[in-house]
Amino acid sequence: MVTPNPEAALGTCPFCGETVADRHVLIHYEKASGEQGVWAECPGCHDIVDPVSQPE
């Protein structure tokens, strides 16, 4: 089993733009489409968010 990197960026907060890292994740879930999703607490505004993915 691979341990996740707590500093890995998941994306940004859709409300304030703060970077949301893996350490902020509250729950991992599977969407109806089969994709993986996460809910995390934004370290900037403290809202519970679905981080917006960073373009590669």
N, CA, C and O of each residue as an XYZ file, in Angstrom:
224
protein
N       0.851     -1.184      0.000
C       0.000      0.000      0.000
C       0.891      1.239      0.000
O       1.840      1.328      0.779
N       0.583      2.187     -0.870
C       1.351      3.423     -0.982
C       0.743      4.465     -0.053
O      -0.465      4.699     -0.077
N       1.579      5.086      0.761
C       1.126      6.145      1.652
C       1.054      7.447      0.864
O       2.031      7.836      0.223
N      -0.104      8.134      0.904
C      -0.220      9.393      0.162
C       0.707     10.461      0.731
O       1.010     10.462      1.924
N       1.146     11.356     -0.122
C       1.978     12.485      0.288
C       1.042     13.571      0.814
O       0.251     14.112      0.042
N       1.107     13.908      2.107
C       0.183     14.894      2.667
C       0.336     16.293      2.085
O      -0.558     17.128      2.220
N       1.476     16.546      1.434
C       1.718     17.865      0.849
C       1.322     17.930     -0.630
O       1.384     19.003     -1.231
N       0.918     16.802     -1.226
C       0.553     16.787     -2.644
C      -0.687     17.653     -2.873
O      -1.698     17.488     -2.191
N      -0.606     18.566     -3.825
C      -1.725     19.461     -4.135
C      -2.800     18.697     -4.892
O      -2.520     18.023     -5.884
N      -4.038     18.811     -4.410
C      -5.186     18.200     -5.078
C      -5.819     19.161     -6.061
O      -6.410     18.747     -7.058
N      -5.694     20.427     -5.779
C      -6.309     21.460     -6.608
C      -6.457     22.728     -5.809
O      -5.751     22.947     -4.825
N      -7.382     23.560     -6.239
C      -7.609     24.833     -5.556
C      -9.050     24.938     -5.087
O      -9.944     24.272     -5.608
N      -9.252     25.783     -4.102
C     -10.589     26.048     -3.578
C     -11.376     26.846     -4.623
O     -10.885     27.861     -5.116
N     -12.585     26.404     -4.965
C     -13.372     27.152     -5.954
C     -13.888     28.491     -5.426
O     -14.383     29.310     -6.200
N     -13.776     28.721     -4.120
C     -14.268     29.960     -3.525
C     -13.174     31.013     -3.345
O     -13.359     32.176     -3.703
N     -12.010     30.588     -2.777
C     -10.976     31.584     -2.471
C      -9.677     31.375     -3.256
O      -8.799     32.237     -3.222
N      -9.536     30.238     -3.968
C      -8.354     30.002     -4.786
C      -7.161     29.429     -4.046
O      -6.112     29.216     -4.654
N      -7.289     29.171     -2.744
C      -6.198     28.599     -1.938
C      -5.902     27.174     -2.412
O      -6.814     26.449     -2.810
N      -4.631     26.776     -2.369
C      -4.247     25.418     -2.726
C      -4.714     24.455     -1.649
O      -4.483     24.679     -0.460
N      -5.377     23.373     -2.071
C      -5.862     22.337     -1.162
C      -4.967     21.114     -1.346
O      -4.863     20.572     -2.445
N      -4.318     20.683     -0.252
C      -3.395     19.550     -0.291
C      -4.078     18.288      0.219
O      -5.166     18.342      0.793
N      -3.429     17.161      0.001
C      -3.974     15.870      0.414
C      -4.250     15.819      1.917
O      -5.172     15.127      2.350
N      -3.466     16.537      2.710
C      -3.673     16.523      4.166
C      -4.998     17.159      4.583
O      -5.426     16.982      5.723
N      -5.649     17.889      3.694
C      -6.917     18.554      4.005
C      -8.141     17.690      3.685
O      -9.268     18.092      3.974
N      -7.930     16.500      3.089
C      -9.040     15.630      2.690
C      -9.813     15.145      3.904
O      -9.229     14.718      4.901
N     -11.123     15.217      3.808
C     -12.003     14.699      4.848
C     -12.564     13.333      4.453
O     -12.722     12.453      5.299
N     -12.866     13.160      3.153
C     -13.447     11.905      2.694
C     -13.118     11.676      1.217
O     -13.121     12.606      0.411
N     -12.837     10.420      0.887
C     -12.687      9.971     -0.501
C     -13.980      9.218     -0.841
O     -14.512      8.496      0.002
N     -14.480      9.379     -2.051
C     -15.688      8.663     -2.451
C     -15.628      8.346     -3.942
O     -14.801      8.890     -4.674
N     -16.510      7.465     -4.372
C     -16.606      7.120     -5.787
C     -17.888      7.716     -6.344
O     -18.972      7.503     -5.802
N     -17.752      8.467     -7.436
C     -18.905      9.089     -8.090
C     -19.682      8.031     -8.868
O     -19.155      6.951     -9.133
N     -20.918      8.325     -9.233
C     -21.741      7.401    -10.010
C     -21.076      7.020    -11.327
O     -21.306      5.931    -11.852
N     -20.249      7.921    -11.860
C     -19.545      7.672    -13.116
C     -18.360      6.729    -12.934
O     -17.758      6.290    -13.914
N     -18.020      6.414    -11.666
C     -16.879      5.555    -11.378
C     -15.613      6.325    -11.065
O     -14.625      5.734    -10.630
N     -15.621      7.632    -11.277
C     -14.461      8.468    -10.956
C     -14.328      8.627     -9.444
O     -15.311      8.537     -8.708
N     -13.100      8.864     -8.996
C     -12.852      9.122     -7.586
C     -13.079     10.600     -7.292
O     -12.731     11.458     -8.103
N     -13.654     10.892     -6.149
C     -13.866     12.265     -5.732
C     -13.386     12.458     -4.308
O     -13.181     11.488     -3.578
N     -13.210     13.702     -3.914
C     -12.821     14.020     -2.542
C     -13.568     15.256     -2.069
O     -13.933     16.126     -2.859
N     -13.785     15.311     -0.778
C     -14.240     16.520     -0.105
C     -13.143     16.870      0.875
O     -12.641     16.003      1.590
N     -12.769     18.134      0.911
C     -11.663     18.576      1.755
C     -12.003     19.918      2.393
O     -12.864     20.655      1.911
N     -11.304     20.219      3.496
C     -11.466     21.527      4.136
C     -10.426     22.476      3.570
O      -9.227     22.200      3.628
N     -10.877     23.582      3.030
C      -9.963     24.582      2.487
C      -9.184     25.218      3.631
O      -9.785     25.652      4.614
N      -7.840     25.283      3.523
C      -7.051     25.899      4.585
C      -7.180     27.425      4.625
O      -6.802     28.060      5.610
N      -7.714     28.003      3.553
C      -7.863     29.457      3.494
C      -9.177     29.942      4.077
O      -9.186     30.745      5.011
N     -10.297     29.457      3.529
C     -11.612     29.944      3.962
C     -12.340     28.960      4.869
O     -13.388     29.290      5.425
N     -11.790     27.749      5.026
C     -12.318     26.711      5.913
C     -13.658     26.136      5.466
O     -14.326     25.463      6.251
N     -14.068     26.388      4.218
C     -15.257     25.756      3.666
C     -14.926     24.323      3.268
O     -13.766     23.999      3.015
N     -15.936     23.470      3.213
C     -15.770     22.111      2.713
C     -15.968     22.193      1.203
O     -17.005     22.654      0.728
N     -14.957     21.738      0.450
C     -14.957     21.932     -1.008
C     -14.581     20.665     -1.758
O     -13.985     19.741     -1.206
N     -14.945     20.653     -3.018
C     -14.478     19.673     -4.004
C     -13.387     20.421     -4.770
O     -13.703     21.219     -5.653
N     -12.099     20.180     -4.450
C     -11.024     20.976     -5.060
C     -11.059     20.939     -6.587
O     -11.316     19.895     -7.188
N     -10.800     22.081     -7.200
C     -10.725     22.207     -8.650
C      -9.343     21.738     -9.075
O      -8.336     22.257     -8.595
N      -9.288     20.754     -9.979
C      -8.020     20.183    -10.408
C      -7.118     21.214    -11.066
O      -7.574     22.116    -11.769
N      -5.820     21.052    -10.815
C      -4.817     21.899    -11.438
C      -4.539     21.380    -12.840
O      -4.349     20.176    -13.012
N      -4.508     22.251    -13.855
C      -4.125     21.781    -15.193
C      -2.670     21.334    -15.195
O      -1.830     21.955    -14.545
N      -2.366     20.259    -15.923
C      -1.001     19.703    -15.955
C      -0.155     20.410    -16.968
O       1.019     20.077    -17.133
